[in-house]
Amino acid sequence: MLDSLGTLSDEELLQWESGQKGFTSMYRMHSEALGQILNATCKEEYESIKTAYQTDFIFNDKDSTDLSIYMPVLNVSKAITLTPEGFVCIAGERKNMKEFENYDGYKKELSLLYPVPLGVTIENGINRVYVKTKKRKFTAQIGMRGNQQAIRVNASKKVLWGWVEYTTAYYWKYTPNGPVQFGKEVKSGHDIMIVGNPFPNGAKLYMWTRGTGEENCGIMTVQL
């Protein structure tokens, strides 16, 4: 079942869960909590949300700029079948399926999920991320254009004589196991204007391009 669920989009996963009468999944609660965090207007509001979800989800208490909320499992398909507390009933037996209990455990599992291959350079940073593979590379940097957030992107591909800029699709997620956002083609050297809700300070964007691939995503932490 997990294999078939793994092919579904965010919307399709929630539709599947809605068909399970009387059941609320870890995945749905995480989506709702993340939405509340993204809409928080002050630190006090964020702290209130954090307190409400502290027992079920993971927070990075070692970095005050990291406002993300992490599920205690990295597999979306697994999370949609678990209760918010991390339990599932298998053959009449209630089992705890949490993969980690704190942020250090999360980082360890994440490094296994997204290992950096040989020949790949990933530089995560504040308001900036850089990823380079053998044949593709990109840089993304977020800033303000007036009162609107914008991500300036540059991407290049390897040709016989060196690197040349090109147009590619850009993607990001708010968490490693969250739904994929954006996915539009952008010319190198242009801005992605953030329309609607801006990214709050502390938000982490797991970013990649069509050329570098999701397996080589970098992490940009917003701090404007």
ChimeraX attribute file (.defattr): number of C-alpha atoms within 10 A of each C-alpha:
attribute: neighborCount
match mode: 1-to-1
recipient: residues
	/A:1	8
	/A:2	13
	/A:3	9
	/A:4	8
	/A:5	16
	/A:6	14
	/A:7	11
	/A:8	15
	/A:9	12
	/A:10	15
	/A:11	10
	/A:12	12
	/A:13	19
	/A:14	17
	/A:15	12
	/A:16	13
	/A:17	18
	/A:18	14
	/A:19	9
	/A:20	11
	/A:21	7
	/A:22	7
	/A:23	13
	/A:24	17
	/A:25	23
	/A:26	25
	/A:27	27
	/A:28	20
	/A:29	19
	/A:30	20
	/A:31	17
	/A:32	11
	/A:33	19
	/A:34	20
	/A:35	11
	/A:36	15
	/A:37	23
	/A:38	18
	/A:39	15
	/A:40	16
	/A:41	11
	/A:42	10
	/A:43	12
	/A:44	10
	/A:45	13
	/A:46	17
	/A:47	14
	/A:48	13
	/A:49	16
	/A:50	20
	/A:51	9
	/A:52	12
	/A:53	16
	/A:54	13
	/A:55	12
	/A:56	19
	/A:57	23
	/A:58	22
	/A:59	21
	/A:60	16
	/A:61	11
	/A:62	9
	/A:63	9
	/A:64	9
	/A:65	16
	/A:66	17
	/A:67	24
	/A:68	22
	/A:69	21
	/A:70	22
	/A:71	27
	/A:72	24
	/A:73	24
	/A:74	20
	/A:75	17
	/A:76	21
	/A:77	20
	/A:78	21
	/A:79	26
	/A:80	22
	/A:81	24
	/A:82	23
	/A:83	20
	/A:84	23
	/A:85	15
	/A:86	21
	/A:87	18
	/A:88	19
	/A:89	12
	/A:90	8
	/A:91	6
	/A:92	7
	/A:93	9
	/A:94	10
	/A:95	12
	/A:96	13
	/A:97	16
	/A:98	17
	/A:99	15
	/A:100	17
	/A:101	15
	/A:102	15
	/A:103	17
	/A:104	13
	/A:105	13
	/A:106	21
	/A:107	12
	/A:108	11
	/A:109	17
	/A:110	14
	/A:111	10
	/A:112	10
	/A:113	13
	/A:114	14
	/A:115	11
	/A:116	15
	/A:117	11
	/A:118	8
	/A:119	9
	/A:120	15
	/A:121	16
	/A:122	17
	/A:123	14
	/A:124	17
	/A:125	16
	/A:126	16
	/A:127	21
	/A:128	22
	/A:129	24
	/A:130	22
	/A:131	23
	/A:132	22
	/A:133	19
	/A:134	12
	/A:135	15
	/A:136	22
	/A:137	23
	/A:138	25
	/A:139	22
	/A:140	23
	/A:141	18
	/A:142	24
	/A:143	18
	/A:144	12
	/A:145	11
	/A:146	7
	/A:147	7
	/A:148	13
	/A:149	20
	/A:150	20
	/A:151	19
	/A:152	18
	/A:153	22
	/A:154	21
	/A:155	27
	/A:156	20
	/A:157	20
	/A:158	14
	/A:159	10
	/A:160	5
	/A:161	6
	/A:162	9
	/A:163	14
	/A:164	12
	/A:165	16
	/A:166	15
	/A:167	18
	/A:168	21
	/A:169	15
	/A:170	23
	/A:171	19
	/A:172	23
	/A:173	18
	/A:174	21
	/A:175	19
	/A:176	23
	/A:177	16
	/A:178	20
	/A:179	14
	/A:180	17
	/A:181	14
	/A:182	11
	/A:183	14
	/A:184	12
	/A:185	14
	/A:186	18
	/A:187	15
	/A:188	18
	/A:189	15
	/A:190	13
	/A:191	19
	/A:192	19
	/A:193	16
	/A:194	14
	/A:195	9
	/A:196	8
	/A:197	10
	/A:198	13
	/A:199	19
	/A:200	19
	/A:201	17
	/A:202	19
	/A:203	22
	/A:204	26
	/A:205	24
	/A:206	23
	/A:207	28
	/A:208	27
	/A:209	23
	/A:210	15
	/A:211	20
	/A:212	23
	/A:213	14
	/A:214	17
	/A:215	12
	/A:216	21
	/A:217	26
	/A:218	27
	/A:219	26
	/A:220	24
	/A:221	24
	/A:222	22
	/A:223	18
	/A:224	13
